[in-house]
Amino acid sequence: MSITKAVAFEQANRIGGVLELPQGCEERLDMDQASPVFLSHVQKHEQYLGSYAQHFGLSPFIKTGRRVSSITPILIDGEEPSVGIGPRWTVESVDLQTKSKTEEIFDAVLVCTGKYHHPYIPEISGLPEYKGTVLHSSVYRDPERYRNKVVLIIGGGPSAVDIATDLTRAAKNIILAKKQPGLFFRNANPKVLETAMPKNFTASEVILHDGSSRHIDVVILCTGYSFDFPFLSKECRVQTSRGRVSPLYRHLIHCEYPSMAFPFLVTLVTITPILDCQIKFFKAVLDGKALLPTAAEMLYCTKNDYHQRLASIDSSPRHVAHGLPGEEGWNYMTELGTEGEFPPYEPVIRQMAQVAFAAIQSGDPDYKKAYFQRTGQDTFVYVANSDKLNRKQFEMQLLIASQEDDALENKLFGSLHL
């Protein structure tokens, strides 16, 4: 199948999706030649994505202000095709301004939504007894709102770590309660207490796992989201739960209908490289460069992978279906690249990701002010706090980096340990 046309549907009026932010949130505009380690709520996602679309001429192919209302496979006599990559798809969309509906037919579908729309609120023992503020991480914005307060964060994923770090600049204390064993911050910040899940709550206190009680002012639930694809018809045969979409081969391609893919459902990964690999692999499948197993073989591999995950860790099944932490994620990209006949990622990207992760673990609340700049095919400079450098100083660092040896790299990394 040769791709001759691509169309993207975005229900917002501009490019950005869930990354859209209010105007005026950008800082350090004089650093446009460098790349922020994390594009967070203090930077301009929208400007970056808009510039990317403009640079590569993508805007004409993106239909903004349109909501996809229905996706249905075109089946042959009620069954999927027995050969080739299929089926084709009927996609119905609605213009949110005029309310007009349009029906189009596509050879393949990429479902790139549904991951961050429905916050998951679990049942936590005793929490209904607590009379203070309770909110989900999806509505967290500014640490100043929690100045001098004691905040309990429930969860151990990226959002929990990110918010805990952010709060250290304003909150009095942070209690990070999670199921995962071990200390993420390695006691790097005295404001953060890492502990197991709480036993219970009173009107104003949390009862910790050791029986001790602590007064808390706010509870932030960093408990993730539930997958939801209301526009997929029942004929799509897609099943969803809090943390699993099935049946997906390689966490990506519909086992029964391989012309449908769900990029970036995987978790605990470095976002951009893995998404890039998934899209390239799906295109290789459509182009015939990567040959998929039979539907039965893909279903077997998918179920076997899931059961192995359940057997390997002591956790709720809903949390582990698409997790690819650490080495597993990089191996996954390598496998996709090998089968799709494309280079999966540049080694320097992995090195940069390792430094970024170490910066998070350092407990420094200003880690988002760090900047990377590649100085060559396999080299880069890391500046820990860009606020301390103006543009000329930063460019001077790059010049020095291109002339000196690894001593400068060690100096810039400071106390970070990989």
Contacts in CASP RR format, 6 or more apart in sequence:
PFRMAT RR
TARGET T0000
AUTHOR 0000-0000-0000
METHOD contacts of the structure
MODEL  1
MSITKAVAFEQANRIGGVLELPQGCEERLDMDQASPVFLSHVQKHEQYLG
SYAQHFGLSPFIKTGRRVSSITPILIDGEEPSVGIGPRWTVESVDLQTKS
KTEEIFDAVLVCTGKYHHPYIPEISGLPEYKGTVLHSSVYRDPERYRNKV
VLIIGGGPSAVDIATDLTRAAKNIILAKKQPGLFFRNANPKVLETAMPKN
FTASEVILHDGSSRHIDVVILCTGYSFDFPFLSKECRVQTSRGRVSPLYR
HLIHCEYPSMAFPFLVTLVTITPILDCQIKFFKAVLDGKALLPTAAEMLY
CTKNDYHQRLASIDSSPRHVAHGLPGEEGWNYMTELGTEGEFPPYEPVIR
QMAQVAFAAIQSGDPDYKKAYFQRTGQDTFVYVANSDKLNRKQFEMQLLI
ASQEDDALENKLFGSLHL
1 85 0 8 1.000
1 107 0 8 1.000
1 108 0 8 1.000
1 259 0 8 1.000
1 286 0 8 1.000
1 287 0 8 1.000
1 288 0 8 1.000
2 287 0 8 1.000
3 108 0 8 1.000
3 283 0 8 1.000
3 286 0 8 1.000
3 287 0 8 1.000
6 61 0 8 1.000
7 61 0 8 1.000
7 62 0 8 1.000
7 63 0 8 1.000
7 104 0 8 1.000
7 106 0 8 1.000
8 58 0 8 1.000
8 61 0 8 1.000
8 62 0 8 1.000
8 63 0 8 1.000
8 112 0 8 1.000
9 63 0 8 1.000
9 66 0 8 1.000
9 67 0 8 1.000
9 68 0 8 1.000
9 91 0 8 1.000
9 93 0 8 1.000
10 16 0 8 1.000
10 17 0 8 1.000
10 62 0 8 1.000
10 63 0 8 1.000
10 64 0 8 1.000
10 65 0 8 1.000
10 66 0 8 1.000
11 17 0 8 1.000
11 65 0 8 1.000
11 66 0 8 1.000
11 67 0 8 1.000
11 68 0 8 1.000
11 96 0 8 1.000
12 20 0 8 1.000
12 64 0 8 1.000
12 65 0 8 1.000
13 64 0 8 1.000
13 65 0 8 1.000
14 20 0 8 1.000
14 46 0 8 1.000
14 64 0 8 1.000
15 46 0 8 1.000
15 49 0 8 1.000
15 50 0 8 1.000
15 53 0 8 1.000
15 59 0 8 1.000
15 62 0 8 1.000
15 64 0 8 1.000
16 45 0 8 1.000
16 46 0 8 1.000
16 49 0 8 1.000
16 50 0 8 1.000
18 116 0 8 1.000
18 117 0 8 1.000
19 39 0 8 1.000
19 45 0 8 1.000
19 46 0 8 1.000
19 49 0 8 1.000
20 45 0 8 1.000
20 46 0 8 1.000
21 41 0 8 1.000
21 44 0 8 1.000
21 45 0 8 1.000
21 46 0 8 1.000
24 44 0 8 1.000
25 41 0 8 1.000
25 42 0 8 1.000
25 43 0 8 1.000
25 44 0 8 1.000
26 43 0 8 1.000
26 44 0 8 1.000
26 47 0 8 1.000
27 42 0 8 1.000
27 43 0 8 1.000
28 369 0 8 1.000
28 386 0 8 1.000
28 387 0 8 1.000
30 390 0 8 1.000
30 391 0 8 1.000
31 371 0 8 1.000
31 386 0 8 1.000
31 391 0 8 1.000
31 394 0 8 1.000
33 373 0 8 1.000
33 394 0 8 1.000
33 395 0 8 1.000
34 371 0 8 1.000
34 372 0 8 1.000
34 373 0 8 1.000
34 383 0 8 1.000
34 386 0 8 1.000
34 394 0 8 1.000
35 371 0 8 1.000
35 372 0 8 1.000
35 373 0 8 1.000
36 43 0 8 1.000
36 368 0 8 1.000
36 370 0 8 1.000
36 371 0 8 1.000
37 356 0 8 1.000
37 359 0 8 1.000
37 367 0 8 1.000
37 368 0 8 1.000
37 370 0 8 1.000
37 371 0 8 1.000
37 372 0 8 1.000
38 356 0 8 1.000
38 367 0 8 1.000
38 368 0 8 1.000
39 45 0 8 1.000
39 48 0 8 1.000
40 162 0 8 1.000
40 368 0 8 1.000
41 141 0 8 1.000
42 368 0 8 1.000
50 59 0 8 1.000
52 58 0 8 1.000
53 59 0 8 1.000
53 62 0 8 1.000
63 93 0 8 1.000
65 95 0 8 1.000
65 96 0 8 1.000
65 97 0 8 1.000
66 93 0 8 1.000
66 94 0 8 1.000
66 95 0 8 1.000
66 96 0 8 1.000
66 102 0 8 1.000
67 93 0 8 1.000
67 94 0 8 1.000
67 96 0 8 1.000
68 91 0 8 1.000
68 92 0 8 1.000
68 93 0 8 1.000
68 231 0 8 1.000
69 92 0 8 1.000
69 93 0 8 1.000
69 94 0 8 1.000
69 101 0 8 1.000
69 231 0 8 1.000
70 90 0 8 1.000
70 91 0 8 1.000
70 92 0 8 1.000
70 231 0 8 1.000
70 233 0 8 1.000
71 89 0 8 1.000
71 90 0 8 1.000
71 91 0 8 1.000
71 92 0 8 1.000
71 109 0 8 1.000
71 111 0 8 1.000
71 231 0 8 1.000
71 232 0 8 1.000
71 233 0 8 1.000
71 236 0 8 1.000
72 89 0 8 1.000
72 90 0 8 1.000
72 233 0 8 1.000
72 235 0 8 1.000
72 236 0 8 1.000
73 80 0 8 1.000
73 87 0 8 1.000
73 88 0 8 1.000
73 89 0 8 1.000
73 90 0 8 1.000
73 233 0 8 1.000
73 235 0 8 1.000
73 236 0 8 1.000
73 257 0 8 1.000
73 260 0 8 1.000
74 87 0 8 1.000
74 88 0 8 1.000
74 89 0 8 1.000
74 90 0 8 1.000
74 105 0 8 1.000
75 87 0 8 1.000
75 235 0 8 1.000
76 87 0 8 1.000
80 86 0 8 1.000
80 87 0 8 1.000
80 256 0 8 1.000
80 257 0 8 1.000
81 87 0 8 1.000
85 108 0 8 1.000
85 258 0 8 1.000
85 259 0 8 1.000
85 285 0 8 1.000
85 286 0 8 1.000
85 288 0 8 1.000
85 292 0 8 1.000
86 107 0 8 1.000
86 108 0 8 1.000
86 257 0 8 1.000
86 258 0 8 1.000
86 259 0 8 1.000
87 257 0 8 1.000
87 259 0 8 1.000
88 105 0 8 1.000
88 106 0 8 1.000
88 107 0 8 1.000
88 259 0 8 1.000
89 105 0 8 1.000
89 106 0 8 1.000
89 107 0 8 1.000
89 108 0 8 1.000
89 109 0 8 1.000
89 259 0 8 1.000
89 260 0 8 1.000
90 103 0 8 1.000
90 104 0 8 1.000
90 105 0 8 1.000
91 103 0 8 1.000
91 104 0 8 1.000
91 105 0 8 1.000
91 106 0 8 1.000
91 109 0 8 1.000
92 101 0 8 1.000
92 102 0 8 1.000
92 103 0 8 1.000
93 101 0 8 1.000
93 102 0 8 1.000
93 104 0 8 1.000
94 100 0 8 1.000
94 101 0 8 1.000
94 102 0 8 1.000
95 101 0 8 1.000
95 102 0 8 1.000
107 259 0 8 1.000
107 286 0 8 1.000
108 259 0 8 1.000
108 260 0 8 1.000
108 261 0 8 1.000
108 282 0 8 1.000
108 286 0 8 1.000
109 259 0 8 1.000
109 260 0 8 1.000
109 261 0 8 1.000
110 260 0 8 1.000
110 261 0 8 1.000
110 262 0 8 1.000
110 263 0 8 1.000
110 279 0 8 1.000
110 282 0 8 1.000
111 229 0 8 1.000
111 232 0 8 1.000
111 260 0 8 1.000
111 261 0 8 1.000
111 262 0 8 1.000
112 263 0 8 1.000
112 264 0 8 1.000
113 229 0 8 1.000
114 227 0 8 1.000
114 228 0 8 1.000
114 229 0 8 1.000
115 225 0 8 1.000
115 227 0 8 1.000
115 264 0 8 1.000
115 265 0 8 1.000
116 138 0 8 1.000
116 225 0 8 1.000
117 225 0 8 1.000
117 228 0 8 1.000
118 225 0 8 1.000
118 226 0 8 1.000
118 227 0 8 1.000
118 228 0 8 1.000
119 136 0 8 1.000
119 137 0 8 1.000
119 138 0 8 1.000
119 221 0 8 1.000
119 223 0 8 1.000
119 224 0 8 1.000
119 225 0 8 1.000
119 226 0 8 1.000
120 223 0 8 1.000
120 224 0 8 1.000
120 225 0 8 1.000
120 226 0 8 1.000
120 242 0 8 1.000
121 136 0 8 1.000
121 221 0 8 1.000
121 223 0 8 1.000
122 221 0 8 1.000
122 223 0 8 1.000
124 154 0 8 1.000
124 198 0 8 1.000
125 198 0 8 1.000
125 199 0 8 1.000
125 200 0 8 1.000
125 201 0 8 1.000
126 200 0 8 1.000
126 201 0 8 1.000
127 134 0 8 1.000
127 201 0 8 1.000
127 219 0 8 1.000
129 200 0 8 1.000
129 201 0 8 1.000
129 202 0 8 1.000
129 203 0 8 1.000
130 201 0 8 1.000
130 202 0 8 1.000
130 203 0 8 1.000
130 204 0 8 1.000
130 206 0 8 1.000
130 216 0 8 1.000
130 219 0 8 1.000
131 203 0 8 1.000
131 204 0 8 1.000
132 203 0 8 1.000
132 204 0 8 1.000
132 216 0 8 1.000
132 217 0 8 1.000
132 218 0 8 1.000
132 219 0 8 1.000
133 217 0 8 1.000
133 218 0 8 1.000
133 219 0 8 1.000
134 218 0 8 1.000
134 219 0 8 1.000
134 221 0 8 1.000
135 218 0 8 1.000
135 219 0 8 1.000
135 220 0 8 1.000
135 221 0 8 1.000
136 220 0 8 1.000
136 221 0 8 1.000
136 223 0 8 1.000
137 159 0 8 1.000
137 160 0 8 1.000
137 163 0 8 1.000
137 220 0 8 1.000
137 221 0 8 1.000
137 222 0 8 1.000
137 223 0 8 1.000
137 224 0 8 1.000
138 225 0 8 1.000
140 163 0 8 1.000
140 220 0 8 1.000
143 166 0 8 1.000
143 167 0 8 1.000
143 169 0 8 1.000
143 170 0 8 1.000
143 171 0 8 1.000
144 170 0 8 1.000
146 167 0 8 1.000
146 170 0 8 1.000
146 171 0 8 1.000
146 217 0 8 1.000
146 218 0 8 1.000
147 170 0 8 1.000
147 171 0 8 1.000
148 170 0 8 1.000
148 171 0 8 1.000
148 172 0 8 1.000
149 171 0 8 1.000
149 172 0 8 1.000
149 217 0 8 1.000
149 218 0 8 1.000
150 171 0 8 1.000
150 172 0 8 1.000
150 173 0 8 1.000
150 174 0 8 1.000
150 175 0 8 1.000
150 214 0 8 1.000
150 215 0 8 1.000
150 216 0 8 1.000
150 217 0 8 1.000
150 218 0 8 1.000
151 167 0 8 1.000
151 171 0 8 1.000
151 173 0 8 1.000
151 174 0 8 1.000
151 175 0 8 1.000
151 216 0 8 1.000
151 217 0 8 1.000
151 218 0 8 1.000
151 219 0 8 1.000
151 220 0 8 1.000
152 174 0 8 1.000
152 175 0 8 1.000
152 177 0 8 1.000
152 198 0 8 1.000
152 206 0 8 1.000
152 214 0 8 1.000
152 216 0 8 1.000
152 218 0 8 1.000
152 219 0 8 1.000
152 220 0 8 1.000
153 160 0 8 1.000
153 163 0 8 1.000
153 164 0 8 1.000
153 167 0 8 1.000
153 174 0 8 1.000
153 175 0 8 1.000
153 176 0 8 1.000
153 177 0 8 1.000
153 219 0 8 1.000
153 220 0 8 1.000
153 222 0 8 1.000
154 160 0 8 1.000
154 177 0 8 1.000
154 178 0 8 1.000
154 197 0 8 1.000
154 198 0 8 1.000
154 219 0 8 1.000
154 220 0 8 1.000
154 221 0 8 1.000
154 222 0 8 1.000
154 223 0 8 1.000
155 176 0 8 1.000
155 177 0 8 1.000
155 178 0 8 1.000
155 179 0 8 1.000
155 221 0 8 1.000
155 222 0 8 1.000
155 223 0 8 1.000
156 176 0 8 1.000
156 178 0 8 1.000
156 179 0 8 1.000
156 180 0 8 1.000
156 184 0 8 1.000
156 222 0 8 1.000
157 178 0 8 1.000
157 180 0 8 1.000
157 222 0 8 1.000
157 268 0 8 1.000
158 268 0 8 1.000
159 222 0 8 1.000
159 224 0 8 1.000
160 176 0 8 1.000
160 178 0 8 1.000
160 222 0 8 1.000
161 176 0 8 1.000
161 184 0 8 1.000
161 185 0 8 1.000
161 360 0 8 1.000
162 360 0 8 1.000
163 220 0 8 1.000
163 222 0 8 1.000
164 174 0 8 1.000
164 176 0 8 1.000
164 185 0 8 1.000
164 192 0 8 1.000
165 189 0 8 1.000
165 360 0 8 1.000
165 363 0 8 1.000
165 364 0 8 1.000
165 365 0 8 1.000
165 367 0 8 1.000
166 365 0 8 1.000
167 174 0 8 1.000
167 191 0 8 1.000
168 174 0 8 1.000
168 189 0 8 1.000
168 191 0 8 1.000
168 192 0 8 1.000
168 363 0 8 1.000
168 365 0 8 1.000
169 365 0 8 1.000
171 191 0 8 1.000
172 191 0 8 1.000
173 191 0 8 1.000
173 192 0 8 1.000
173 193 0 8 1.000
174 191 0 8 1.000
174 192 0 8 1.000
174 193 0 8 1.000
175 193 0 8 1.000
175 195 0 8 1.000
175 206 0 8 1.000
175 208 0 8 1.000
175 214 0 8 1.000
175 216 0 8 1.000
176 184 0 8 1.000
176 185 0 8 1.000
176 192 0 8 1.000
176 193 0 8 1.000
176 194 0 8 1.000
176 195 0 8 1.000
177 195 0 8 1.000
177 196 0 8 1.000
177 197 0 8 1.000
177 198 0 8 1.000
177 206 0 8 1.000
177 208 0 8 1.000
178 194 0 8 1.000
178 195 0 8 1.000
178 196 0 8 1.000
178 197 0 8 1.000
179 196 0 8 1.000
179 197 0 8 1.000
179 315 0 8 1.000
182 194 0 8 1.000
183 194 0 8 1.000
184 194 0 8 1.000
184 361 0 8 1.000
185 192 0 8 1.000
185 194 0 8 1.000
185 361 0 8 1.000
185 363 0 8 1.000
186 361 0 8 1.000
188 361 0 8 1.000
188 362 0 8 1.000
188 363 0 8 1.000
189 363 0 8 1.000
192 363 0 8 1.000
195 208 0 8 1.000
195 209 0 8 1.000
195 210 0 8 1.000
196 208 0 8 1.000
196 209 0 8 1.000
197 209 0 8 1.000
198 206 0 8 1.000
198 207 0 8 1.000
198 208 0 8 1.000
198 209 0 8 1.000
199 207 0 8 1.000
199 208 0 8 1.000
199 209 0 8 1.000
199 211 0 8 1.000
200 206 0 8 1.000
200 207 0 8 1.000
201 207 0 8 1.000
202 213 0 8 1.000
204 215 0 8 1.000
204 216 0 8 1.000
205 213 0 8 1.000
205 214 0 8 1.000
205 215 0 8 1.000
205 216 0 8 1.000
206 213 0 8 1.000
206 214 0 8 1.000
206 216 0 8 1.000
206 219 0 8 1.000
207 213 0 8 1.000
208 214 0 8 1.000
224 242 0 8 1.000
225 242 0 8 1.000
226 240 0 8 1.000
226 241 0 8 1.000
226 242 0 8 1.000
226 243 0 8 1.000
227 240 0 8 1.000
227 241 0 8 1.000
227 242 0 8 1.000
227 243 0 8 1.000
227 244 0 8 1.000
227 245 0 8 1.000
227 265 0 8 1.000
228 240 0 8 1.000
229 238 0 8 1.000
229 240 0 8 1.000
232 238 0 8 1.000
236 254 0 8 1.000
236 257 0 8 1.000
236 260 0 8 1.000
237 247 0 8 1.000
237 254 0 8 1.000
237 256 0 8 1.000
237 257 0 8 1.000
238 245 0 8 1.000
238 246 0 8 1.000
238 254 0 8 1.000
239 245 0 8 1.000
239 246 0 8 1.000
239 247 0 8 1.000
240 246 0 8 1.000
241 318 0 8 1.000
241 321 0 8 1.000
242 318 0 8 1.000
242 319 0 8 1.000
243 318 0 8 1.000
243 319 0 8 1.000
243 321 0 8 1.000
243 322 0 8 1.000
244 306 0 8 1.000
244 317 0 8 1.000
244 318 0 8 1.000
244 321 0 8 1.000
244 322 0 8 1.000
245 262 0 8 1.000
245 265 0 8 1.000
245 321 0 8 1.000
245 322 0 8 1.000
246 302 0 8 1.000
246 306 0 8 1.000
246 321 0 8 1.000
247 254 0 8 1.000
247 255 0 8 1.000
247 256 0 8 1.000
247 298 0 8 1.000
247 299 0 8 1.000
247 302 0 8 1.000
247 303 0 8 1.000
248 254 0 8 1.000
248 255 0 8 1.000
248 262 0 8 1.000
248 265 0 8 1.000
248 302 0 8 1.000
249 255 0 8 1.000
249 258 0 8 1.000
249 292 0 8 1.000
249 293 0 8 1.000
249 298 0 8 1.000
249 301 0 8 1.000
249 302 0 8 1.000
250 281 0 8 1.000
250 332 0 8 1.000
250 335 0 8 1.000
250 336 0 8 1.000
251 265 0 8 1.000
251 266 0 8 1.000
251 322 0 8 1.000
251 324 0 8 1.000
251 332 0 8 1.000
252 261 0 8 1.000
252 262 0 8 1.000
252 263 0 8 1.000
252 265 0 8 1.000
252 278 0 8 1.000
252 281 0 8 1.000
252 282 0 8 1.000
253 260 0 8 1.000
253 261 0 8 1.000
253 282 0 8 1.000
253 285 0 8 1.000
253 292 0 8 1.000
253 298 0 8 1.000
254 260 0 8 1.000
254 261 0 8 1.000
254 262 0 8 1.000
255 295 0 8 1.000
255 298 0 8 1.000
255 299 0 8 1.000
255 302 0 8 1.000
256 295 0 8 1.000
256 299 0 8 1.000
258 285 0 8 1.000
258 292 0 8 1.000
258 295 0 8 1.000
258 298 0 8 1.000
259 286 0 8 1.000
261 278 0 8 1.000
261 282 0 8 1.000
263 275 0 8 1.000
263 278 0 8 1.000
263 279 0 8 1.000
263 282 0 8 1.000
264 271 0 8 1.000
264 274 0 8 1.000
264 275 0 8 1.000
264 278 0 8 1.000
265 322 0 8 1.000
266 274 0 8 1.000
266 322 0 8 1.000
266 323 0 8 1.000
266 324 0 8 1.000
266 329 0 8 1.000
266 332 0 8 1.000
267 322 0 8 1.000
267 323 0 8 1.000
267 324 0 8 1.000
268 323 0 8 1.000
268 324 0 8 1.000
268 325 0 8 1.000
268 326 0 8 1.000
269 323 0 8 1.000
269 324 0 8 1.000
269 325 0 8 1.000
269 326 0 8 1.000
269 329 0 8 1.000
270 329 0 8 1.000
270 349 0 8 1.000
270 350 0 8 1.000
270 353 0 8 1.000
273 333 0 8 1.000
273 344 0 8 1.000
273 345 0 8 1.000
273 349 0 8 1.000
273 350 0 8 1.000
273 353 0 8 1.000
274 324 0 8 1.000
274 329 0 8 1.000
274 332 0 8 1.000
274 333 0 8 1.000
276 345 0 8 1.000
277 332 0 8 1.000
277 333 0 8 1.000
277 336 0 8 1.000
277 337 0 8 1.000
277 342 0 8 1.000
277 344 0 8 1.000
277 345 0 8 1.000
278 336 0 8 1.000
280 336 0 8 1.000
280 337 0 8 1.000
280 340 0 8 1.000
280 342 0 8 1.000
281 290 0 8 1.000
281 336 0 8 1.000
281 337 0 8 1.000
281 339 0 8 1.000
281 340 0 8 1.000
281 342 0 8 1.000
284 290 0 8 1.000
284 339 0 8 1.000
284 340 0 8 1.000
284 341 0 8 1.000
284 342 0 8 1.000
285 292 0 8 1.000
285 340 0 8 1.000
289 340 0 8 1.000
289 341 0 8 1.000
290 339 0 8 1.000
290 340 0 8 1.000
290 341 0 8 1.000
292 298 0 8 1.000
293 301 0 8 1.000
306 317 0 8 1.000
306 321 0 8 1.000
309 317 0 8 1.000
309 320 0 8 1.000
309 321 0 8 1.000
309 323 0 8 1.000
310 317 0 8 1.000
310 320 0 8 1.000
313 320 0 8 1.000
324 332 0 8 1.000
330 345 0 8 1.000
330 350 0 8 1.000
333 344 0 8 1.000
333 345 0 8 1.000
334 344 0 8 1.000
336 344 0 8 1.000
337 343 0 8 1.000
337 344 0 8 1.000
338 344 0 8 1.000
346 377 0 8 1.000
347 378 0 8 1.000
348 374 0 8 1.000
348 376 0 8 1.000
348 377 0 8 1.000
348 378 0 8 1.000
348 379 0 8 1.000
348 380 0 8 1.000
351 380 0 8 1.000
352 372 0 8 1.000
352 380 0 8 1.000
352 382 0 8 1.000
354 418 0 8 1.000
355 372 0 8 1.000
355 382 0 8 1.000
355 413 0 8 1.000
355 416 0 8 1.000
355 418 0 8 1.000
356 370 0 8 1.000
356 372 0 8 1.000
358 416 0 8 1.000
358 417 0 8 1.000
358 418 0 8 1.000
359 367 0 8 1.000
359 370 0 8 1.000
359 384 0 8 1.000
359 416 0 8 1.000
360 367 0 8 1.000
362 415 0 8 1.000
362 416 0 8 1.000
364 384 0 8 1.000
366 385 0 8 1.000
366 387 0 8 1.000
369 385 0 8 1.000
369 386 0 8 1.000
369 387 0 8 1.000
370 382 0 8 1.000
370 383 0 8 1.000
370 384 0 8 1.000
370 385 0 8 1.000
370 386 0 8 1.000
371 382 0 8 1.000
371 383 0 8 1.000
371 386 0 8 1.000
371 394 0 8 1.000
372 380 0 8 1.000
372 381 0 8 1.000
372 382 0 8 1.000
372 383 0 8 1.000
373 380 0 8 1.000
373 381 0 8 1.000
373 383 0 8 1.000
373 394 0 8 1.000
373 398 0 8 1.000
374 380 0 8 1.000
375 381 0 8 1.000
375 398 0 8 1.000
375 401 0 8 1.000
375 402 0 8 1.000
376 402 0 8 1.000
379 401 0 8 1.000
381 397 0 8 1.000
381 398 0 8 1.000
381 401 0 8 1.000
381 408 0 8 1.000
381 409 0 8 1.000
381 412 0 8 1.000
382 409 0 8 1.000
382 412 0 8 1.000
382 413 0 8 1.000
383 389 0 8 1.000
383 394 0 8 1.000
383 397 0 8 1.000
383 412 0 8 1.000
384 412 0 8 1.000
384 414 0 8 1.000
384 416 0 8 1.000
386 394 0 8 1.000
389 397 0 8 1.000
397 412 0 8 1.000
400 408 0 8 1.000
401 408 0 8 1.000
401 409 0 8 1.000
END
